[in-house]
Amino acid sequence: MIVRHQTTTGHEQRNSLERLSRGENMDDLPAIMKTAKEYQNQGRLDEAEAIYLKILEIDGSNAEAFHLLGLICHARGKFDVAAEAIGSAIIIDPGVAEFHANLSATELSRGQPALANSHARRAIELDPSLDTAHYNYGNSFFALGRTDDALRAFQAALGQDPANDHYWANYLFTLNFAPSATRQFIYEANCRWGEAMKGLSDGTSLHRSAGVETMAPARKLKLAYYLPELDKHVTVRFLNAMLPYHDRDRFEVFIYGFRSDGGPAPKFLFESADRWVDVRDQTEESIAGIMRANEINVLLHPCTFKARYRTLLAYLPAPIQIACVNLVSTTGISATTHLITDSYLDPPGKTEKYYTEDLIRLSSFNVYQPPPQAPETASLPANENGFVTFGSFNNPAKMTPQTLSLWAEILIRLPSSRLLLKHRFFDHADVQEAFIRPFREANIDTQRIAFDGFSRENAEYLATYHRVDIGLDPMPFGGGTTTYESIWMGVPVVTCAGDTLMGRLSASLMHRLGLPDYVCDTPDKYVETVLDRSNDVQHLSAVRGALRGMAKETIFNGRQYVAELEEAVQSLWRSASQT
């Protein structure tokens, strides 16, 4: 019977569907569904979709056809249609855990974390062993800023599937957001994951020493970047500030990467590299083999913030491997030789114990490009409004209960002030309600809190900063990209320097700008710092007018950053080749 399903022809399928439409041979339906599922698993989505639609014409109460049709729509990014289809499956058969789990994932993609949470919870009630339900439950809690609940859900998912890269990646990433997670605990968790990666380098460990020994002193260093799923994160924006400034007389630049949707990479990646290598559909092991065949000397991995992007490092594709740019912690992988940071994020002699890598301290941890299509900075809104408006454009996941409590205290202490929260999730009333509740419970007039959702154009998004006087950094995971963009738009950020790398990045940037009076080191001082800055409108106006120019020379200075990076890389290579 297996052979029969594998060899069914399109003509036979059409005949079977035609017979079904006449009410004949209903026994053929399971075989047709099986073939459609095979098409779907093979990526032949058009063929699978056509079968499901035909089945639903014949039998409009076929819950599985609705469900699988919804998964196809989800894969194509048609999340509203996907939610409708999977929702139809649930109406027909509400007792299937998998339906609820997959609708949960779709609701997350639609920016509806509260609905996602509800469906994931129902899936777990129906089948406590369904790992994807626990995973989606965790993702929905994360989106709602409930990091401790998210961690428990991810641990439950890992309990069902201990080797799942996605579950590990989100668990380790979420640890950095959780007030309950110490830096030591985060380090140990990453090391536990990294320990499991050690076996991947069996048979390739000789490459490291061999690569160094065969290096000719006069030859250009072959420098590689790795960009997996480059359309799913902001790393490319940072590289745009770096790649044009590499010294091509000393370095040959390779970029290995791919888009998850199969689309073309940004044009500047082709133009900024000596060689672009699309590695979509390649395993990490095969990518490492390609890099070794290209005789890469130094691998710069700019997006180790997710554990599943780090796996390549365990295969030792290069003699020297450096984590940099977009990271949140140690990689936990002993094969990663170095990690780039700065002296503010990691004061010498104090934080080395939290890394498996040797630390390279540059003047800045990373560097950002001036946002494209950014409007000019505007005058301070407080001058016209007569009150101060605070703002945060961070992911709501960073807005922990502690953060919201501090922001509520600020609004109480400064009764005329306003707060603007912007993120695409805030397009939805249920998400707004989840985040406005702490202010209501603190007896704050909720009319003082404004929400702003998705902006279609970057210029529109950045122009929203024209409404903000002071940026408020969340804790314990502060802003990254949002802090850079806030600064570019003339809006300084008050931040509390925490214990972790991402709890100190905004503080590092404000120090680099020469604005240490926007940085504090305790939650109580955070409130007082915000109030102090709010009471000096003249100072805020002066900073707003000068901030972009200050940033150009420091935290947006790609030329200087790359010069420091190249010197560090060459120094490492010289030391390695002499041992």
VMD Tcl script that draws the C-alpha trace (Angstrom):
set ca {
  {0.00 0.00 0.00}
  {2.91 2.36 0.65}
  {4.11 1.88 -2.89}
  {0.64 2.60 -4.20}
  {0.54 5.98 -2.47}
  {4.04 6.89 -3.59}
  {3.31 6.12 -7.23}
  {-0.17 7.57 -7.59}
  {-0.21 9.74 -10.72}
  {-1.88 13.09 -11.14}
  {-4.33 11.48 -13.59}
  {-5.28 8.84 -11.02}
  {-5.69 11.56 -8.39}
  {-8.05 13.53 -10.61}
  {-10.11 10.40 -11.35}
  {-10.33 9.58 -7.65}
  {-11.40 13.12 -6.79}
  {-14.00 13.12 -9.55}
  {-15.43 9.85 -8.23}
  {-15.50 11.28 -4.73}
  {-17.34 14.37 -5.95}
  {-20.06 12.06 -7.28}
  {-20.25 10.35 -3.90}
  {-18.49 7.24 -5.20}
  {-15.52 5.38 -3.69}
  {-15.40 7.37 -0.45}
  {-12.90 4.76 0.71}
  {-10.35 6.51 -1.55}
  {-10.32 9.61 0.68}
  {-7.66 8.43 3.17}
  {-5.32 7.52 0.32}
  {-5.84 10.90 -1.35}
  {-5.24 12.71 1.94}
  {-2.06 10.73 2.46}
  {-0.78 11.72 -0.97}
  {-1.59 15.37 -0.28}
  {0.35 15.20 2.98}
  {3.32 13.70 1.13}
  {3.19 16.58 -1.35}
  {3.06 19.03 1.54}
  {6.06 17.44 3.26}
  {7.99 17.60 -0.03}
  {7.24 21.31 -0.42}
  {4.84 20.74 -3.31}
  {2.37 23.11 -1.73}
  {0.35 24.01 -4.82}
  {-0.47 20.36 -5.48}
  {-1.32 19.67 -1.85}
  {-3.48 22.79 -1.63}
  {-5.44 21.83 -4.75}
  {-6.28 18.45 -3.24}
  {-7.36 19.90 0.11}
  {-9.59 22.48 -1.60}
  {-11.19 19.77 -3.73}
  {-11.74 17.58 -0.68}
  {-13.43 20.49 1.10}
  {-15.70 21.02 -1.90}
  {-16.76 17.41 -1.51}
  {-16.76 17.26 2.28}
  {-16.97 20.68 3.94}
  {-16.73 19.11 7.38}
  {-13.28 17.58 6.89}
  {-11.39 19.09 9.83}
  {-8.00 17.67 8.84}
  {-8.22 19.20 5.35}
  {-8.96 22.61 6.89}
  {-6.07 22.16 9.31}
  {-3.54 21.16 6.67}
  {-4.72 23.91 4.34}
  {-4.10 26.33 7.20}
  {-0.54 25.06 7.59}
  {0.10 25.73 3.90}
  {-1.22 29.27 4.28}
  {0.99 29.74 7.35}
  {4.05 28.56 5.41}
  {3.26 31.17 2.75}
  {2.97 33.95 5.30}
  {-0.82 34.28 4.87}
  {-1.44 34.22 8.58}
  {-4.97 35.63 8.63}
  {-6.16 33.02 6.12}
  {-4.26 30.33 8.03}
  {-5.97 31.30 11.29}
  {-9.37 31.15 9.62}
  {-8.69 27.70 8.15}
  {-7.30 26.16 11.35}
  {-10.09 27.84 13.30}
  {-12.58 26.08 11.03}
  {-10.91 22.77 11.84}
  {-11.32 23.48 15.55}
  {-14.99 24.36 15.15}
  {-15.54 21.00 13.47}
  {-13.38 19.01 15.89}
  {-12.43 21.02 19.00}
  {-10.79 18.10 20.77}
  {-7.61 17.81 18.66}
  {-4.58 19.16 20.53}
  {-2.51 19.58 17.37}
  {-5.10 21.95 15.88}
  {-4.91 24.23 18.91}
  {-1.10 24.08 19.03}
  {-0.79 25.10 15.38}
  {-3.38 27.85 15.70}
  {-1.33 29.12 18.63}
  {1.73 29.41 16.36}
  {-0.33 31.19 13.71}
  {-1.79 33.66 16.22}
  {1.75 34.50 17.33}
  {2.68 35.22 13.73}
  {-0.38 37.48 13.50}
  {0.84 39.42 16.55}
  {-1.87 37.99 18.81}
  {0.06 36.54 21.78}
  {-2.96 36.50 24.12}
  {-4.97 34.36 21.69}
  {-1.89 32.22 21.08}
  {-1.55 31.67 24.81}
  {-5.17 30.55 25.09}
  {-4.90 27.99 22.29}
  {-1.56 26.64 23.52}
  {-3.03 26.18 26.98}
  {-5.99 24.29 25.51}
  {-3.65 22.06 23.50}
  {-1.75 21.17 26.68}
  {-5.02 20.37 28.46}
  {-5.89 17.99 25.63}
  {-2.42 16.43 25.35}
  {0.16 17.28 28.05}
  {2.84 15.39 26.09}
  {2.57 17.58 22.97}
  {5.92 19.36 22.93}
  {4.94 21.94 20.29}
  {2.08 23.08 22.51}
  {4.47 23.77 25.40}
  {6.86 25.54 23.00}
  {4.14 27.82 21.64}
  {2.90 28.40 25.19}
  {6.38 29.62 26.04}
  {6.58 31.86 22.99}
  {3.23 33.45 23.84}
  {4.27 34.10 27.45}
  {7.52 35.60 26.17}
  {5.65 37.98 23.86}
  {3.50 39.06 26.81}
  {6.55 39.85 28.96}
  {5.94 36.89 31.31}
  {9.45 35.50 31.09}
  {9.36 33.16 34.09}
  {6.21 31.50 32.74}
  {7.90 31.28 29.32}
  {10.92 29.53 30.82}
  {8.74 26.95 32.54}
  {6.95 26.25 29.27}
  {10.21 25.88 27.32}
  {11.52 23.51 29.99}
  {8.36 21.43 29.58}
  {8.92 21.33 25.81}
  {12.53 20.22 26.34}
  {11.28 17.57 28.73}
  {9.42 16.03 25.79}
  {12.16 16.63 23.18}
  {15.51 17.27 24.92}
  {17.53 17.65 21.70}
  {15.31 20.17 19.90}
  {17.44 23.13 18.72}
  {14.48 25.53 18.58}
  {13.41 24.74 22.12}
  {16.94 25.17 23.44}
  {17.43 28.38 21.47}
  {14.34 30.07 22.87}
  {14.96 28.80 26.39}
  {18.52 30.15 26.44}
  {17.51 33.42 24.80}
  {14.65 33.99 27.24}
  {16.95 33.50 30.24}
  {18.49 36.87 29.41}
  {15.10 38.56 29.85}
  {14.21 36.95 33.17}
  {14.84 38.94 36.36}
  {15.13 35.62 38.20}
  {18.09 34.40 36.08}
  {21.55 35.32 37.35}
  {24.49 35.73 35.00}
  {26.06 32.60 36.51}
  {22.91 30.59 35.81}
  {22.77 31.88 32.22}
  {26.42 30.90 31.74}
  {25.88 27.40 33.13}
  {22.78 26.84 30.99}
  {24.65 27.82 27.83}
  {27.52 25.54 28.81}
  {25.14 22.60 29.29}
  {23.86 23.15 25.78}
  {27.39 23.66 24.45}
  {28.58 20.43 26.05}
  {26.18 18.53 23.81}
  {27.78 20.20 20.79}
  {31.28 18.89 21.50}
  {30.78 15.65 19.63}
  {30.06 17.51 16.40}
  {33.72 18.45 15.98}
  {34.98 14.85 16.04}
  {37.22 14.32 13.05}
  {37.69 18.02 12.34}
  {39.65 19.16 15.38}
  {42.94 18.94 13.50}
  {41.74 21.66 11.15}
  {42.42 24.39 13.68}
  {46.16 23.78 14.04}
  {46.59 22.79 10.41}
  {44.93 25.98 9.20}
  {47.29 28.15 11.19}
  {50.43 26.25 10.26}
  {49.79 26.48 6.52}
  {49.22 30.24 6.59}
  {51.67 32.17 4.42}
  {52.59 35.46 6.16}
  {52.17 37.64 3.05}
  {48.81 36.24 1.98}
  {45.55 38.02 2.62}
  {43.59 36.72 5.55}
  {40.40 35.02 4.50}
  {37.67 36.47 6.70}
  {34.19 34.92 6.74}
  {30.81 36.04 8.05}
  {27.92 33.65 8.62}
  {24.34 34.93 8.23}
  {21.69 32.21 8.65}
  {18.05 33.24 8.15}
  {19.21 36.79 7.53}
  {15.62 37.96 6.95}
  {14.59 36.99 10.49}
  {16.82 39.28 12.54}
  {18.46 42.70 12.48}
  {22.09 41.59 12.14}
  {22.31 42.78 8.53}
  {21.74 46.36 9.71}
  {24.87 46.18 11.83}
  {26.94 44.60 9.06}
  {25.87 47.36 6.71}
  {27.87 49.69 8.93}
  {30.92 47.41 8.83}
  {31.40 45.64 5.52}
  {32.21 48.67 3.32}
  {35.24 49.50 5.47}
  {37.24 46.27 5.29}
  {40.77 46.70 3.95}
  {40.75 44.55 0.81}
  {44.53 44.71 0.57}
  {44.74 42.75 3.82}
  {41.50 40.77 3.89}
  {39.49 38.65 1.49}
  {35.89 38.77 2.70}
  {33.49 35.84 2.33}
  {29.84 35.89 3.39}
  {27.94 32.63 3.82}
  {24.24 33.00 4.40}
  {20.68 32.61 3.25}
  {17.16 33.93 3.60}
  {14.65 31.61 5.22}
  {12.07 32.47 2.56}
  {14.46 31.64 -0.29}
  {14.56 35.22 -1.55}
  {17.67 37.08 -2.68}
  {20.10 38.54 -0.18}
  {20.40 42.34 0.10}
  {22.42 43.79 -2.75}
  {25.02 45.33 -0.46}
  {26.10 41.86 0.73}
  {27.11 40.96 -2.83}
  {28.84 44.30 -3.29}
  {30.64 44.27 0.06}
  {32.08 40.77 -0.17}
  {34.72 39.25 -2.39}
  {32.49 36.21 -2.43}
  {28.87 35.60 -1.42}
  {27.92 31.94 -0.87}
  {24.25 31.05 -0.58}
  {24.02 28.09 1.79}
  {20.27 27.65 1.96}
  {19.27 23.98 2.40}
  {22.80 23.08 3.50}
  {23.42 21.47 6.88}
  {25.79 23.15 9.32}
  {28.21 20.28 8.81}
  {28.26 20.80 5.04}
  {28.59 24.58 5.46}
  {31.60 23.99 7.68}
  {33.04 21.74 4.98}
  {32.57 24.47 2.36}
  {34.35 26.98 4.59}
  {37.24 24.60 5.17}
  {37.47 23.95 1.44}
  {37.65 27.73 0.94}
  {40.48 27.81 3.52}
  {38.79 30.38 5.74}
  {41.23 31.67 8.35}
  {38.91 33.60 10.66}
  {35.16 33.16 11.04}
  {33.23 36.11 12.44}
  {29.85 34.84 13.59}
  {27.67 37.96 13.96}
  {24.41 36.38 15.16}
  {24.96 33.93 18.01}
  {22.07 35.42 19.98}
  {20.08 32.27 19.15}
  {21.67 28.95 20.11}
  {20.50 27.21 16.95}
  {22.55 29.66 14.87}
  {25.69 28.72 16.82}
  {25.83 25.04 15.90}
  {28.10 25.74 12.92}
  {30.87 26.77 15.31}
  {31.01 23.29 16.81}
  {32.08 21.87 13.43}
  {35.25 24.02 13.47}
  {34.94 25.61 10.02}
  {37.88 27.95 10.77}
  {41.00 27.95 12.95}
  {39.90 31.15 14.72}
  {36.19 31.60 15.46}
  {34.82 34.83 16.91}
  {31.33 35.57 18.21}
  {30.41 39.21 17.66}
  {27.86 41.94 16.83}
  {24.49 40.38 17.74}
  {24.93 38.21 20.80}
  {23.51 38.07 24.31}
  {25.85 35.74 26.21}
  {28.62 33.22 25.84}
  {28.06 30.72 23.03}
  {28.82 27.90 25.45}
  {30.76 26.18 22.66}
  {34.40 25.51 23.48}
  {35.28 25.65 19.77}
  {34.44 29.38 19.75}
  {37.84 30.89 20.45}
  {36.93 34.54 21.06}
  {34.05 36.94 21.70}
  {33.96 40.67 21.02}
  {32.75 43.01 23.74}
  {33.82 46.32 25.30}
  {35.18 47.39 28.66}
  {31.88 48.76 29.90}
  {29.89 45.64 29.12}
  {32.62 43.41 30.49}
  {34.97 45.25 32.86}
  {38.41 43.58 32.77}
  {38.92 41.04 35.51}
  {35.24 40.87 36.47}
  {33.26 38.94 33.87}
  {35.67 36.54 32.16}
  {34.23 33.71 34.29}
  {30.93 34.01 32.40}
  {32.44 33.13 29.01}
  {33.89 30.01 27.44}
  {35.62 32.33 24.95}
  {38.59 34.67 25.35}
  {37.32 38.26 25.32}
  {38.36 40.89 22.79}
  {37.51 44.38 24.04}
  {37.05 47.05 21.38}
  {36.02 50.64 22.05}
  {32.45 49.55 21.22}
  {30.73 46.17 21.40}
  {29.18 46.72 17.97}
  {28.34 49.51 15.53}
  {25.12 50.49 13.76}
  {24.26 52.10 10.44}
  {22.34 55.37 10.29}
  {18.77 54.18 9.72}
  {17.79 54.52 6.05}
  {15.08 57.06 5.24}
  {15.41 58.56 8.71}
  {13.72 61.97 8.97}
  {15.53 64.90 10.51}
  {15.35 65.28 14.25}
  {12.54 67.50 15.48}
  {12.31 70.05 18.27}
  {11.65 68.82 21.79}
  {7.92 67.99 22.06}
  {7.84 69.06 25.73}
  {8.41 72.66 24.66}
  {5.12 72.65 22.77}
  {3.16 70.18 24.90}
  {4.01 71.58 28.30}
  {4.66 68.07 29.62}
  {7.30 65.36 29.19}
  {6.56 62.27 27.10}
  {8.48 59.11 27.85}
  {8.74 56.36 25.28}
  {9.83 52.79 24.69}
  {9.77 51.12 21.28}
  {11.18 47.86 22.63}
  {9.73 44.40 22.21}
  {6.99 44.01 24.85}
  {8.80 40.86 25.99}
  {11.35 43.17 27.60}
  {8.66 45.03 29.56}
  {8.81 42.83 32.62}
  {6.60 43.42 35.68}
  {9.55 45.13 37.39}
  {9.98 47.47 34.42}
  {6.28 48.36 34.27}
  {6.25 48.96 38.03}
  {9.11 51.44 37.73}
  {7.46 53.21 34.82}
  {4.25 53.46 36.84}
  {6.17 55.02 39.72}
  {7.66 57.58 37.33}
  {4.20 58.56 36.08}
  {2.96 58.87 39.66}
  {5.92 61.04 40.66}
  {5.52 63.25 37.57}
  {1.72 63.62 37.27}
  {1.77 65.67 34.07}
  {3.91 63.19 32.12}
  {2.82 60.76 29.40}
  {4.10 57.38 28.19}
  {4.18 56.12 24.59}
  {4.70 52.40 23.94}
  {5.27 51.33 20.35}
  {5.49 47.83 18.87}
  {3.56 45.90 16.24}
  {1.94 43.76 18.94}
  {0.25 46.88 20.30}
  {-2.06 46.90 17.29}
  {-4.15 44.43 19.29}
  {-6.46 45.42 22.14}
  {-5.76 42.30 24.20}
  {-2.03 43.02 24.19}
  {-2.66 46.64 25.13}
  {-4.82 45.45 28.02}
  {-2.08 43.13 29.30}
  {0.38 46.00 29.50}
  {-1.91 48.78 30.68}
  {-3.24 46.74 33.60}
  {-0.28 47.51 35.95}
  {-0.83 51.23 35.42}
  {-4.54 50.95 36.10}
  {-3.81 48.95 39.25}
  {-1.51 51.80 40.34}
  {-4.47 54.21 39.96}
  {-2.88 55.98 37.00}
  {-5.22 57.54 34.46}
  {-4.80 55.20 31.50}
  {-5.39 58.10 29.11}
  {-1.80 59.06 29.91}
  {-0.51 55.88 28.23}
  {-0.59 55.75 24.43}
  {0.02 52.72 22.24}
  {1.31 52.76 18.69}
  {1.47 49.67 16.49}
  {3.02 48.62 13.22}
  {4.53 51.18 10.85}
  {4.73 50.13 7.21}
  {7.59 52.46 6.34}
  {10.84 52.95 8.23}
  {10.52 56.72 7.93}
  {7.07 56.59 9.53}
  {8.38 54.40 12.33}
  {11.32 56.68 13.09}
  {9.18 59.83 12.88}
  {7.25 58.54 15.90}
  {10.29 59.52 17.96}
  {9.25 63.12 17.29}
  {6.60 62.53 19.97}
  {9.11 61.38 22.62}
  {11.28 63.48 24.94}
  {13.10 60.75 26.88}
  {13.52 57.06 26.08}
  {13.01 54.56 28.90}
  {15.15 51.44 28.78}
  {13.55 48.21 30.07}
  {15.30 45.79 32.40}
  {16.97 43.37 32.83}
  {17.24 43.08 29.01}
  {17.70 46.58 27.66}
  {17.45 48.00 24.20}
  {19.79 47.24 21.34}
  {18.58 48.34 17.92}
  {15.90 50.52 19.52}
  {18.47 52.40 21.60}
  {20.59 53.10 18.52}
  {17.56 54.36 16.61}
  {16.32 56.45 19.53}
  {19.70 58.13 19.77}
  {19.80 58.79 16.01}
  {16.43 60.53 16.31}
  {17.75 62.77 19.09}
  {16.06 60.98 21.98}
  {18.42 60.12 24.88}
  {17.72 56.95 26.84}
  {17.71 56.59 30.61}
  {19.01 53.15 31.53}
  {19.90 51.08 34.57}
  {23.16 49.21 34.03}
  {22.42 45.63 34.97}
  {24.44 42.50 35.50}
  {24.24 40.91 32.04}
  {25.70 41.96 28.71}
  {22.32 43.03 27.30}
  {21.49 44.71 30.58}
  {24.44 47.04 30.02}
  {24.42 47.81 26.29}
  {22.34 50.99 26.46}
  {24.54 52.17 29.32}
  {27.64 51.50 27.24}
  {26.23 53.55 24.37}
  {25.25 56.49 26.59}
  {28.74 56.48 28.13}
  {30.32 56.46 24.66}
  {28.23 59.52 23.82}
  {29.52 61.34 26.88}
  {26.13 61.22 28.63}
  {26.78 59.19 31.80}
  {24.15 61.21 33.68}
  {21.51 59.12 31.87}
  {22.92 55.94 33.42}
  {22.32 54.56 36.91}
  {22.97 51.28 38.68}
  {19.86 50.52 40.79}
  {16.10 50.56 40.13}
  {15.58 53.31 42.73}
  {18.21 55.47 41.07}
  {16.54 54.74 37.71}
  {13.39 56.55 38.83}
  {15.35 59.45 40.29}
  {17.49 59.76 37.14}
  {14.39 59.94 34.95}
  {12.88 62.64 37.17}
  {16.13 64.63 37.23}
  {16.44 64.58 33.44}
  {12.75 65.48 33.06}
  {13.18 68.60 35.17}
  {15.80 70.08 32.85}
  {13.96 70.76 29.61}
  {16.66 73.15 28.43}
  {19.25 70.38 28.71}
  {16.95 67.96 26.87}
  {16.58 70.46 24.02}
  {20.34 70.87 23.74}
  {20.95 67.12 23.75}
  {18.25 66.56 21.14}
  {19.92 68.96 18.75}
  {23.43 67.56 19.25}
  {22.86 63.84 19.67}
  {22.96 62.75 16.02}
  {26.26 64.52 15.43}
  {27.73 63.01 18.58}
  {26.59 59.56 17.49}
  {28.11 59.85 14.01}
  {31.56 60.20 15.49}
  {31.22 57.36 17.99}
  {28.60 54.61 17.98}
  {27.78 55.00 14.26}
  {31.43 55.18 13.19}
  {31.82 52.01 11.13}
  {35.23 52.96 9.76}
  {36.76 53.23 13.23}
  {35.08 50.06 14.45}
  {36.30 47.96 11.52}
  {39.83 49.32 11.85}
  {39.89 48.17 15.48}
  {38.35 44.83 14.55}
  {40.87 44.17 11.78}
  {43.79 45.02 14.03}
  {42.47 42.61 16.67}
  {41.99 39.85 14.09}
  {45.47 40.26 12.64}
  {46.97 40.30 16.11}
  {45.20 37.04 16.92}
  {46.44 35.49 13.70}
  {50.03 36.56 14.30}
  {49.93 35.08 17.80}
  {48.35 31.84 16.59}
  {50.82 31.37 13.74}
  {53.77 31.81 16.10}
  {52.67 29.08 18.50}
}
mol new
graphics top color blue
foreach p $ca { graphics top sphere $p radius 0.5 }
foreach p [lrange $ca 0 end-1] q [lrange $ca 1 end] { graphics top cylinder $p $q radius 0.2 }
display resetview
